[in-house]
């Protein structure tokens, strides 16, 4: 079980330049599904014993009969305090702090600071992500170099730093009393790991602009998952904008004819991986939304999810023997080490900027900034890595972002209207 992944990981790369040749992509198309199941088997080796332990403690009624030094730990992990917040308007975020005596200039400066921080963090993250997953390291005139193959190690790097940052933040600032059973974070953690893995792997088979546009279209599966998981209902304009996004994405994908770098196998693999990313990410957001019914801050959520993410990824990497191999790759290529560390720093800082921006200006302003970031990311990727976009594809991109801005506008109007509703009436829940 553990030797075969090592054999696959040690297959020599045949790249003669910076771009991935079709032959190499075709060979990867035969193995990515196997790597997915190997990773899943590693997670299962932790999840299954944990599930059995949780069922054991619940059947023994450990909350009433347990005692000893392990009792507080088991109580926190399995049972929690079961204290839920009943007056949380958004369900996923604490009430926004309204500025009282802040000047206009100060608010403008804060907004510029938030926008610059989000753009710098996630644009740098996007450029580095494409660099790490699609280019070789150590290439010379005589040596084609080698590619980094293990997406799971990059996920681990991101999560360990996010865990550290969130832990320090929770330790240094006052947080609400934690009430959720710790094991419930594992569901969001597992889906978050799998969505990140699919996101990194997809870059081996499709272009970064295609990935960004597909991520912008995840509104549709989020709505579907919201109906299934949370029983949410939606307004007509939400269905309209979802349809516009579908049209725009279809225009972009259909106008991009297969070029010399992409084969049918790799295109199909990229589409499947993107679908996996969207499905897993949609589940993550809806499960986290359900967890926020407990009284907790977003940073506590960040800490709880990343605790299990670190546990799952490091356990799977150790079982496969991939952790040492990735560390050896880092030792051989200092440039990769710098890229991986900076990738993790951008991811962790970006999450903190998200919390601060929403707290200061609300979700609508944050959504506008992040929508602009996606458009800038496509433009930056095309300029740096030479991706081409046809006229029809450009129109498709414009349709997608027009629909996203329309969603922001309509949602802000609905929120203003909901404030005027008579007591007892509640607005329709939003994505």
TADA-V679721 format. One record per backbone hydrogen bond with DSSP energy under -1.0 kcal/mol. NH is the residue of the N-H (numbers start at 1). CO is the residue of the C=O. Records with the same first field share a line. If there is no record, write none. Layout:
# TADA-V679721
NH->CO ; CO
This chain:
# TADA-V679721
7->3
8->4
9->5
10->6
11->8
25->21
26->22
27->23
28->24
29->25
30->27
31->28
32->28
35->31
36->32
37->33
38->34
39->35
40->36
41->37
42->38
43->39
44->40
45->41
46->43
47->43
48->44
50->46
51->47
52->48
53->49
54->50
55->51
56->52
57->53
58->54
59->55
60->56
61->58
62->57
64->61
65->61
66->62
71->68
74->70
75->71
76->72
77->73
78->74
79->75
80->75
81->179
82->179
85->293
107->103
108->104
109->105
110->106
111->107
112->108
113->109
114->110
115->111
116->112
117->113
118->114
119->115
120->116
121->117
122->118
123->119
124->120
125->121
126->122
127->123
128->124
129->125
130->126
131->127
132->128
133->129
134->130
135->131
137->146
140->143
146->137
151->149
155->151
156->152
157->153
158->154
159->155
160->156
161->157
162->158
163->159
164->160
165->161
166->162
167->163
168->164
169->165
170->166
171->167
172->168
173->169
182->76
183->77
184->181
185->182
186->183
189->185
190->186
191->187
192->188
193->189
194->190
195->191
196->192
197->193
198->194
199->195
200->196
201->197
202->198
204->201
205->202
206->202
211->207
212->208
213->209
214->210
215->211
216->212
217->213
218->215
220->217
222->218
223->219
224->220
225->221
226->222
227->223
228->224
229->225
230->226
232->226
239->235
240->236
241->237
242->238
243->239
244->240
245->241
246->242
247->243
248->244
249->245
250->246
251->247
252->248
253->249
254->250
255->251
257->255
262->259
267->263
268->264
269->265
270->266
271->267
272->268
273->269
274->270
275->271
276->272
277->273
278->274
279->275
280->276
281->277
282->278
283->279
284->280
285->281
286->282
287->283
288->284
289->285
290->286
291->287
292->288
293->290
294->291
295->83
296->294
301->297
302->298
303->299
304->300
305->301
306->302
307->303
308->304
309->305
310->306
311->307
312->308
313->309
314->310
315->311
316->312
317->313
318->314
319->315
320->316
322->317
323->317
326->322
327->323
328->324
329->325
330->326
331->327
332->328
333->329
337->333
338->334
339->335
340->336
341->337
342->338
343->339
344->340
345->341
346->342
347->343
348->344
349->345
350->346
351->347
352->348
353->349
354->350
355->351
356->352
357->353
358->354
359->355
360->356
361->357
362->358
366->362
367->363
368->364
369->365
370->366
371->367
372->368
373->369
374->370
375->371
376->372
377->373
378->374
379->375
380->376
381->377
382->378
383->379
384->380
385->381
394->390
395->391
396->392
397->393
398->394
399->395
400->396
401->397
402->398
403->399
404->400
405->401
406->402
407->403
408->404
409->405
410->406
411->407
412->408
413->409
414->410
415->411
416->412
417->413
418->414
419->415
420->417
421->418
425->422
